[in-house]
Each structure stands twice: as structure tokens, then as C-alpha cells.
Amino acid sequence: MRITSLLSIGISLRRRGFLLLLIPYLTAGLWYFIFMPALDLNVKNLYQQTLYQEAYTYFNLCILFSFAINSLFADKIGKFRLVYLWSAIMPILMALFMFPISAPAFLILIFLLSYVFSLGVLGYSIYFRDLVAMEERGRISGLLVSSSILTYTIFFSVFRYEYFGYTEFIIIGTSLGLVTLATYFLKPYERPYLTTSNVYVLNYRFKTIVLYLIPWLIFSLINGTLSKIITVHSISKFKEIEMIANLVQITASGFSALLGGIIADWIGRKMTVIVAMVLFGCSITLSLAAYTSTIFLFSWLLNGLAWGVLQTIYLLVIWGDLSKEKECAPYYALGLMPFYFSKAIGYLFLPYMVTISVFTASVIALLLLLFSTIPVVFAEELMPEIIADEMHRKRYIFRIKKTLREKGERAKPD
């Protein structure tokens, strides 16, 4: 069966609904990655010195803290209103950076930007959970992640950081906010259909939440700290093919995002996580033993495959499965916190990480990955059996229809 068929069978989300999910996903991600270098430029202009580690750490910690606060009441506010709130306030706050401000005002502005950003992300996540049925969350999330990887690659290939000034960052940030606000004309709507997952009440125990959280937390910490040491080491030996390695990794991430979504919907969330963690462990092992360019590229291929799958399954899918109706915000906040926490830790301890040998970093990372995979093995599958049976029934019906159609075409007289 073709990948396009596996992606489309049973999908009831309308095109307008997918556009409403895609546009804010792309603009929020672009804004986050654009604001980081913009923050660095602003710090240099204000203090005439490089404080990017401290600034990035503070920015990500503010997002972390904001998630904790906003998770308490985000469910009580209209989901897409939170996205529009971020889109409207963000350009105004970014424009204030263009004026001379004191250090306390600078820190307050960063916090306010982090706060409205986390509000928008939580509102978007809740909207995704309510709009997309459980049996199609993996594939829709895979399409979103794959589209974002392609968009970010094209964008940052055309617009290089080194050619930007702060004014350009402000213009792009404002444009992203306006693009998101333009989705108002698509008229965001609530879920218009009733599927199996909508009537199947799920009540997961606290243990299940912890068992799925541990691998994501450990992976995020490794990716933000130890993985950087391993990456720098492997690149230093094959500097001449670094661009090819990046291309291989990005391509693998985009492909595995789609594949991971299919596996998550057709086989289950649990197996998807286990496969991704194994791939990540293999990539670390090969990076350590990369004595030829072929092994080096293959390690980056596995790394891209692992990251694409985990991004697909963990950013939107698992926490939507675990959450309850009208109580989504705390679950999504809990699931998103490890990503930004690892970013903050990575920047905070960057000067100390260079003192760790690549062998030590690899051994610690592999041991942590081994430990993190064990909880998932004992976790229960999030895809209920009744939904899995329904998915297999749809696939069976699709195959029968395809076979009958092909027989009908062959029976037509020439």
C-alpha cells in the first residue's frame, strides 16, 4: 500500500481545518527561531558585549514558567483567541525593542513576549486536540511537522541570519503575526463530526503519564546537552561534508515525521516511541565510531529519523491522547516544558560542556537512553483497541475497493 494511501485512509479533517492548523504552526515556529538571533543582536546593542547564553537561557526559562502559569486557566479561554492574542501583541512588543530601554525593562519585555507566546502555543495545542480525532492525530501531526521542516529549511536558506539586522527581524516577526491573524477569515470552527475516539472516554492513570514523560524528558536533555558535544566532535572530523550531513538529517526528519505519524495511527503510540529511541541510540553509537564518511552520514540519517518521529509523536499527539475534554492545557504544558527546559539547560551549561570528552558524553547518553526506554515498555498503549480495530477495518475496506476498481478497469473492453 502506498504512503499516500496510508496517510489519507480515515482522515475526516477538512482542508480548511488543516490550513487553520498549518499556518499558526509554521508562523509560531519561525518566530521562535527568528527571535533567538534577534535577541542576541539586541543584547549586543544594549550592553556592547556578547551575553547570548544568558539571554537565551532567560528567554527559555520565561517560556517554561509561563507554561506553568497559563496551564491553570488556558482551557477557560477560547482556543483560537489565544493564538490571535499572541499574533496581535507580539509585533507590538517586538517593536518596543527598537527604543532605548533599561535592563529591567528589557527583561520585562522578554518575559511578556514569552508569556503571550506560551499562551498562543497552548491555545493552538488545545485547538489541535479538539479538532483532530485520535485515530488521525499521528498523521495530521506528521504532516504539520514535515511541512514545517520543509518551510524552515527553505526560509533559512534564502534569509541567512548573518545578513539580518534588528529592523529586518522586527519586520519578519510582524509579518508572521499578520499572517496568523489572517486565518480569522478562514473562520475557525469546532469539530464538526463525531468519530469513535470522541465517544470513547479515556481515563489514564498518573503512572501512564509519567511513563511517557520520562523518555521525552531524557531525550530532550540529551538533545540539548550531550548531543551537542557528540555533534561537534563528529563534524570536526568530516568538516568538508557538513552541508551534505545537514541535508541528509533534514530530509530524514521530514520523511520520518510522515512515517512516524503513520506508525502512530496504524500500529500505536508506544511502539513509535520505542522505535524512535532505538534509532537515536544507534545514531549516537555510530557517531562515536564514525571513522568513515559513510558511517558519519548514516549516523546523521538515523538522528534525523529519530528526531522527526519524536517531534511528531510528542509535541501534539501523546498529550492530546492523555488529556481530558476541557482539561488539555496542563497536559500540553507538561509535555512542552521538557523541550524549552532542555534549551535553557543547554545554553546555561554550554561553557562547562566543552570540558566533557566525547566518549564520556556518548556513554552517559546511551545509558540514559537505555533507562528512558524501559518505562515505555511497561506503559499501556494510548490507542484504544476499539479505535485500532476501526482503523484496520477501514484499511481492509480500502483494499477491497481498490481491488474491485482495478478488476473493473481490466475488465473494460479495449
N, C-alpha and C positions, 0 to 999 in steps of 0.2 A: 504494500500500500504506500502511495506517495506521501511525502511530508505534508504537502498542501492539503491532502485529504484528512490526515490525522489532525491537522491544525483546525480544520473547519467543521468536522462532524460534531453535531450537537451544539454548536455555537448559536445562541439566540440573541446575543448583544447586537444591537443595530449599529450601522455605520456612524450615525450621529453620536451615539453613546461612546463609540470608540474614539472619535475625534475629541470629544469632551474629556476623555481620559488622557489622550496622547498629548495634546497641546500644553496643558499645565505641567505634565511630567517632564516634557522637554525644556520648557522655559525655566522651571524651578531648578533643574539640574544644571542648566547652562549658567543661571545666575550664581549658583553656589561656587562653581569652578571659576567664574569670572571675578567674583567679588574677592576671592583669596589674593590674587595678584594686585587687585585694586587696593586692597587693604595694605599690602606691602608698600605700594607707591605712596599712599597717604602717610604712612608711618615715617617713611624716609623724608617726605616733605616737611612734616611737623617737627621731627626730632633730629633730622640730619644724621641719622645712623640707622643701621640695619637691626630691626627688632622683630623680624618676621616670625621667628619661632614663638616669641611671647605673644604676638598679636594673633597668630593662627590658633595657638592654644587657648587664649581667652575667647576668641570667636566661637570655637567648637564647644568649649565648656558652657558658654552662654546658651548655645542651642540645646545642649544637654539639659541644663537647668530649666530652660523654657519648656521643653517637652514634659518635664515632671510637673510643672505648674499647669500647663494647658490641658494635660490629660484629665484634670479634675472636672473641667466644665466644657470641653470642646464638643462633646456629644449633645449638649443642650442648645448649641447654635447651629444654624443652617450650614450644611456641609460646604456647599459651593460658595456661600457667603464668606467663609474663612479664606478661601482661595482668592476671591475678589478683594478681600480686605488686604491681604498681602500684596496683591498686584497694584493696588491703589496707593498704599502707604510707602512701599519700598522705593519707588522713584523719588518721592519727596525726601525721604531720609537720606538717600544716597546723594542728592543734590546739596544737602547741608554740609557734606564733607568738603565741598569746594570753598567754603568760607573758613577763615582763620578761627579755630576754636581751641579752647584749653584742653588739657589732658583729661580732666574729669568729664567734660562734655563729650570728648571723643569716645571715652569708654561707655558712656551712657548711650550714645548713638549706636555703637556696635551692639549693645545689649538689646536696644529697641529693634534693630534690624533682625537680630537673631530671634527675638520673641515673635515678631509677625511672620517670619519665615517658618518657624516651627508650627505656628497656628495654621498657616496655609498647607503645610505638609500633612498635618493631622486631619484637617478638613478634607483634603484630597484622598487620603487613605480611607477615611470613613465612607466617602462617596464611592470609592472603588469597591469596597466591601459590600455596600448595599446595592450597587448597580450590577455587579458581576456575580453570577451564580457560582456556587462552589465547584461544580463539575467543569467549569471553563476558566476558572481563575488562573490556573497554571499557564494555559496557552495565551490568554489575554496579557498576563504579566510578561510572558516571554516575548510577545510582540512589542510591548512597550519598551522593555529593556533593549531588545535588538535594535529597535528604531532609534533609541537614544544613543546607543553606541555608534551607529552609523552617522547620526546627526552631529554628535560631538566631534567625531573624527574629521568630518568634512569641515565643520566650523573652525576648529583649531588648526586645521591645515591651511585654511585660507587666511584666518586672522591670527597671526602669531603674537604671543604675549609681548615679545621684545619691541614690537612696533606700536604698542599701545601707550597712550598717555592717560592720565586720570579722566580727562574730558571724554575720551572715547569709551572708557568703561562706564561712565555715567550715561552716555547716550545709548549704549547697548543695553544696560540694565533697565533704563526707562522703556526702551522698545520692547523688551521682554515682558515687562509689566503690562503694556498696552495690548500686546498680542494675547496675553492671558485674559484681559478684560474683554477682548473681542469675542470670547466664547459665550458671552452673555447673549449674543444674537443667535446662538445655536439652541438657546432655551433649555438649560439643564433640566432634566426630568428625573423622576423617581423610577424605580424598577417597574416596567410595565407588564411583566409576565410572572407567572408562578411556576417554579421548577421544583424538582424533587428536593433539592437542598433547602429551599425556602420553607418547606413544611416539616423538614426533619430537624427536630430540636436536638441541639448538641450541648452537652454539659461535661466539659473536660475538667479533670481534677487538677489541682495545683501542681502535682507531681509531673503531669504531662507537659505543662507549660515550662517547668524547669528543665526537663529532659531535652526539650527542643531549643531552649535558650542557651544552654551550656555550649553546644558546638558553635553556634553563631557568635557568642561572646569570645570564645577562644580563637576562632578563625579570624575575627576582626582584630583582636590584639596581635596575633601573629602577622597578619597582613599589614598592620600599621607600624610594627616594630621590627621583629626578627626578619621578616621577609625583605625588608629594605636592605639589611646587611647582606643577605644572600644575593639579592638582585645586583647590588653594586659590585660584589665580588665576581659574579658571572659575567657581567657586562665588561668589566675591566680586562677580562681575558679574550673577549671577542668584540672589541670596540668597533671593528670595521663592519660588522653585520648587525649593529644595534638597531638600525632603522628597519631591517628585514624582520628582526625578532619582534619589534613592536607591532609591525603589520601582522605577523603571524598570531600574536597574542590577541590583538583587537578582533581579527577575523574569527578566531576560535571562540572568543567571548560572545560575539554576535550570533554565531551558529549555535553554540551551546545554550544560549538563552532560549532560543526556539525549541531546541531539543529537550532542554530541562523542563520547559512548560508542558511539552507533550508527555514526558515521563511522569511528571507530577499528576497530570489528569488521568492518564491511562493506567499507570502502574501504582502510583501512590506517592505521598509526600515523603514518607520515611525512607524508602529506597532511593529517592532522588538525593536526599541529604547525604546518605551513606556513600553513594557513588561519587558525589562531588568532593567529599572529604578525602576519599581514597585517591582521587585524581590530584588533589592539592598536595597530599603527602608524597605521591610519586614525583610530582614536579620539583619538590624540594630535594628529594633524593638525587634526582638526575642533575639538578643544578650543582650539587656538591661534587658529583662525579663527571661533570661536563668537561671532558678532555678533547672533544672534537666539536666542530661547529654543528654537526648534525644532532648530537646529543643536546647541545645547548638550545638549539631551535625547538627540539622536541619537548624539552622541559618547559619552555615558554608556551608551547602549544597546550600542554596539559594544564599549566597555570591559567591560561585564558579559558579553557573549558571549565575548570573548577569555578572560577570567579563568575562566569556567565550564568552557570546553573544556580549557584548560591545567591547571587543577586536577584535572580528571578524568583526563587522559592522563598527567600527570607524577607525581602523588603515589603512585599504586598500579600503574598499568598498565605503563609503559615499563620500570621497574626490575625488575618481575616477569618481563617478556619477556627481558630481558638476563641475568638471573641464572641460575645453575645449581642443580640439585637439591642441597639441603643446603649451599648456599653463597649464600644470599639476603641475609643481613644486611649484608655490605659494600656490595652494590649499592643496597639501600634506604637505607642510611646516607648513601651518596654522593648519592643523589637527593633526600633530605630536607634535607641540610645547606644548600643554597642558600636555602631558604625562611627558615630561622632566622638564617642569616648576614645576609640582607638586612634582617631585622627589627632585628638588632643594629646594623648599619651605619646604618640609618635613624634609630634613636634616638640613636646616638653623634654623628652629624654633623648632627643637626637644627638646632642653633644656626647652623651655617655655611651650611645650605641656603637660609635666608631671604635670603642676600646674592646668590643667583644669580637672574638675571632669568628670566622665564617663557619668553622667546624662546630664550635660551641653553639652558635645560633641555630644551625641546622639540626643538631641533636636535640636541643631543647624544643624546637618547633615540632619535630617528629614525635617526641614523647607527649607533648601537649595535644597534638592531633590524634594520637592513639587514644589518649584519655578522653578526648571530646567525642570520639565516635562511639564509645561504649554506651553512654546514656541513650543515644538514638536507637541502638539495637533493642533496648528494653522499653522504649517508648511505644505507645499504641499508635496505629495508623490513623491519620486525621481524616482520610477519605472514608466515610461510612460505607459499609458493604452494600447497602441498598443503592447508593449512588454509583459505586463501581459496577454493580450488575447492570444498572441502567445504561452506563457508558458502553459496556460490552454488547448490550442488546442493540444500541444504536450503530455500533461498528458492524455488527452482524447484518443488520438490515441494509446498511450502506453497501456491503459486499454483495448481497443478493441483488440489489437494484443495479449495481454496476455490471454484474454477470449477465443479468437479463437484458440490459441495454446493449452489451457487447454481442450477445447472441442474436438480438434483434437486428443489429446493424449487419451482421454476417449473413443473416437470412434474406436480406433485401436483394432482389434481383438486380443484376448489373444492367 
